[in-house]
Amino acid sequence: MTVITSTPRSVFETNDWANVNASGTASGVAGPVVLSRLVVNGGTLGALVIRDGLNASGGTVIATIAGPSAGNVFWYDAFCNLGISIFASAATDFTYVYKKI
């Protein structure tokens, strides 16, 4: 009989998150990550552009959210090789959830 004494990492993993409440580019996550989801909390709602890259103009566009509303949750589970950057055209309050690989 085999007894597991601790939860293996592959069974229980947690995500990291970051909250942003400003216009401009949020690019705090470098390196390979998986963008799990983006939650729009409120603020001055403006368009959001999510990229696999570390600045507002480089990298691959993952999504463009033209008219977010407070309470929207966008699920992606998208692999980002270079990192995550999110450009907000207004002071939108949002939280993005990711997992470092």
C-alpha positions as CSV (number, residue, x, y, z in Angstrom):
1,M,0.0,0.0,0.0
2,T,1.4,3.4,-1.0
3,V,0.5,6.5,1.1
4,I,1.1,10.0,-0.3
5,T,2.2,12.2,2.6
6,S,2.1,15.5,0.7
7,T,0.2,17.0,-2.2
8,P,2.3,16.7,-5.3
9,R,2.9,20.0,-7.2
10,S,1.1,18.7,-10.2
11,V,-2.1,18.2,-8.2
12,F,-2.2,21.5,-6.4
13,E,-0.7,24.6,-7.9
14,T,-1.4,28.3,-7.2
15,N,-1.3,31.3,-9.5
16,D,0.3,34.6,-9.1
17,W,-1.6,37.8,-9.7
18,A,-1.1,41.6,-10.2
19,N,-3.6,44.4,-9.8
20,V,-3.3,47.5,-12.0
21,N,-5.2,50.8,-11.8
22,A,-3.6,53.1,-14.3
23,S,-3.4,54.0,-17.9
24,G,-0.4,52.9,-19.9
25,T,1.4,49.6,-20.0
26,A,1.7,47.1,-17.2
27,S,4.5,44.7,-17.8
28,G,5.7,43.2,-14.6
29,V,6.0,39.6,-15.7
30,A,8.9,38.5,-17.8
31,G,9.9,35.1,-19.1
32,P,7.7,32.1,-19.9
33,V,4.3,32.4,-18.2
34,V,0.7,31.3,-18.8
35,L,-1.9,34.0,-18.7
36,S,-4.8,32.4,-16.9
37,R,-7.4,35.2,-16.8
38,L,-8.0,38.9,-16.6
39,V,-10.7,40.4,-14.3
40,V,-12.0,43.9,-14.9
41,N,-12.7,45.5,-11.5
42,G,-13.8,49.0,-12.6
43,G,-12.1,52.4,-12.8
44,T,-12.2,54.6,-15.9
45,L,-12.9,51.8,-18.4
46,G,-10.8,51.9,-21.6
47,A,-9.6,49.5,-24.2
48,L,-7.1,46.8,-23.2
49,V,-4.5,45.2,-25.4
50,I,-2.7,42.1,-24.0
51,R,0.6,41.0,-25.6
52,D,3.1,38.3,-25.4
53,G,6.0,40.7,-24.9
54,L,7.3,43.3,-22.5
55,N,6.1,46.6,-24.0
56,A,3.0,48.2,-25.6
57,S,4.3,47.9,-29.2
58,G,6.3,44.7,-29.4
59,G,5.4,41.0,-29.2
60,T,2.3,39.1,-30.3
61,V,-1.2,40.4,-29.6
62,I,-3.1,37.8,-27.6
63,A,-6.3,39.8,-27.2
64,T,-7.8,43.3,-27.7
65,I,-10.7,44.1,-25.3
66,A,-12.4,47.1,-26.9
67,G,-15.1,47.9,-24.4
68,P,-14.5,46.2,-21.0
69,S,-17.2,46.4,-18.3
70,A,-16.7,46.1,-14.5
71,G,-17.1,42.4,-13.6
72,N,-15.9,41.0,-16.9
73,V,-13.7,37.9,-16.6
74,F,-11.7,36.9,-19.6
75,W,-10.2,33.3,-19.5
76,Y,-7.2,32.7,-21.7
77,D,-4.8,30.0,-20.4
78,A,-2.5,31.4,-23.1
79,F,1.3,30.6,-23.1
80,C,3.4,33.7,-23.2
81,N,7.0,33.0,-24.2
82,L,8.4,36.5,-23.6
83,G,6.1,37.7,-20.7
84,I,2.9,39.6,-20.3
85,S,2.2,43.2,-21.1
86,I,-1.2,44.9,-21.0
87,F,-1.8,48.3,-22.4
88,A,-4.8,50.2,-21.0
89,S,-6.0,53.3,-22.9
90,A,-7.6,54.7,-19.6
91,A,-7.1,54.2,-15.9
92,T,-8.9,50.8,-15.9
93,D,-8.7,48.8,-12.7
94,F,-8.0,45.2,-13.6
95,T,-6.3,42.1,-12.2
96,Y,-4.4,39.6,-14.2
97,V,-3.8,36.1,-13.0
98,Y,-0.8,34.1,-14.3
99,K,1.5,31.2,-13.6
100,K,5.3,31.2,-14.1
101,I,6.6,28.2,-15.9
